[in-house]
């Protein structure tokens, strides 16, 4: 039995879902990037006008938590479909970006520990 949360399996399920509905002609990089932006904006809309404290407690309300989960799922689904169309490995891209950021933004040595 495969892991239902396996990234490759989820990408495959999304591709099959789109193929079964003949949506591939619409799943161009431009359209998927636009859809990703719209879904990210819908996630942001949940937090519009919230204070930082209110935003930290957003998951305390079941209705709002459900909306957050749905928008996160939509963002991830479009991102995975975007990656599928362009042949991007999202985990490899993230690991490479973290590596670059670690080099760009090194941690400071604590005072007194320098040679």
C-alpha positions as CSV (number, residue, x, y, z in Angstrom):
1,X,0.0,0.0,0.0
2,X,1.4,3.4,-0.9
3,X,1.5,6.4,1.4
4,X,-1.5,8.6,0.7
5,X,0.8,11.6,1.4
6,X,3.6,10.7,-0.9
7,X,4.5,13.7,-3.0
8,X,5.0,11.7,-6.2
9,X,1.7,9.9,-5.7
10,X,-0.2,13.1,-5.2
11,X,1.4,14.6,-8.3
12,X,0.3,11.5,-10.2
13,X,-3.3,11.8,-8.8
14,X,-3.5,15.4,-9.9
15,X,-2.3,14.5,-13.4
16,X,-4.8,11.7,-13.7
17,X,-7.6,14.0,-12.4
18,X,-6.8,16.6,-15.0
19,X,-6.4,14.1,-17.8
20,X,-9.7,12.4,-17.0
21,X,-11.4,15.8,-17.6
22,X,-9.2,16.8,-20.6
23,X,-7.9,19.8,-18.8
24,X,-4.3,19.4,-20.1
25,X,-4.7,22.1,-22.8
26,X,-5.5,24.6,-20.1
27,X,-2.7,23.5,-17.8
28,X,0.0,25.7,-19.4
29,X,2.7,27.1,-17.2
30,X,1.2,30.6,-17.5
31,X,-2.3,29.5,-16.6
32,X,-1.1,27.4,-13.7
33,X,1.1,30.2,-12.4
34,X,-1.9,32.5,-12.6
35,X,-4.2,30.0,-10.8
36,X,-1.5,29.6,-8.1
37,X,-1.4,33.3,-7.6
38,X,-5.2,33.5,-7.3
39,X,-5.3,30.7,-4.8
40,X,-2.5,32.3,-2.7
41,X,-4.5,35.5,-2.7
42,X,-7.5,33.6,-1.5
43,X,-5.4,32.3,1.4
44,X,-4.2,35.8,2.1
45,X,-7.8,37.0,2.1
46,X,-8.6,34.9,5.2
47,X,-6.0,37.0,7.1
48,X,-7.0,40.4,5.6
49,X,-7.5,43.0,8.4
50,X,-6.4,40.5,11.1
51,X,-4.1,41.6,13.8
52,X,-0.9,39.5,14.2
53,X,-2.5,38.0,17.3
54,X,-5.7,37.1,15.5
55,X,-3.8,35.6,12.6
56,X,-1.9,33.4,15.0
57,X,-5.2,32.0,16.3
58,X,-6.8,31.5,13.0
59,X,-6.9,27.7,13.3
60,X,-8.8,27.9,16.6
61,X,-12.1,28.5,14.7
62,X,-13.2,25.3,12.9
63,X,-14.8,27.2,10.0
64,X,-11.8,29.4,9.4
65,X,-9.4,26.4,9.9
66,X,-11.4,24.5,7.2
67,X,-11.0,27.5,4.8
68,X,-7.2,27.7,5.5
69,X,-6.8,24.0,4.9
70,X,-8.8,24.2,1.6
71,X,-6.7,27.2,0.3
72,X,-3.4,25.6,1.4
73,X,-4.5,22.5,-0.6
74,X,-5.4,24.6,-3.6
75,X,-2.1,26.4,-3.5
76,X,-0.2,23.1,-3.2
77,X,-2.2,21.5,-5.9
78,X,-1.5,24.2,-8.4
79,X,2.1,24.4,-7.5
80,X,2.5,20.6,-8.0
81,X,0.7,20.8,-11.3
82,X,3.0,23.7,-12.4
83,X,6.0,21.6,-11.4
84,X,4.7,18.6,-13.3
85,X,4.2,20.6,-16.5
86,X,7.7,22.1,-16.4
87,X,9.5,19.1,-15.0
88,X,10.6,20.8,-11.8
89,X,11.3,18.6,-8.8
90,X,9.8,20.8,-6.0
91,X,11.7,19.1,-3.2
92,X,15.0,19.4,-5.1
93,X,14.3,23.0,-5.9
94,X,13.5,23.8,-2.2
95,X,16.6,22.0,-1.0
96,X,18.8,24.0,-3.5
97,X,17.2,27.2,-2.4
98,X,17.8,26.5,1.3
99,X,21.4,25.7,0.5
100,X,21.8,29.1,-1.4
101,X,20.1,31.0,1.5
102,X,22.3,29.3,4.0
103,X,25.3,30.6,2.1
104,X,23.8,34.1,1.5
105,X,22.7,34.5,5.1
106,X,25.2,32.8,7.4
107,X,24.5,32.7,11.1
108,X,26.5,35.1,13.2
109,X,29.1,33.7,15.5
110,X,28.2,34.3,19.2
111,X,30.3,37.1,20.8
112,X,33.5,35.8,22.2
113,X,33.7,32.7,20.0
114,X,35.7,34.2,17.2
115,X,39.3,33.1,16.8
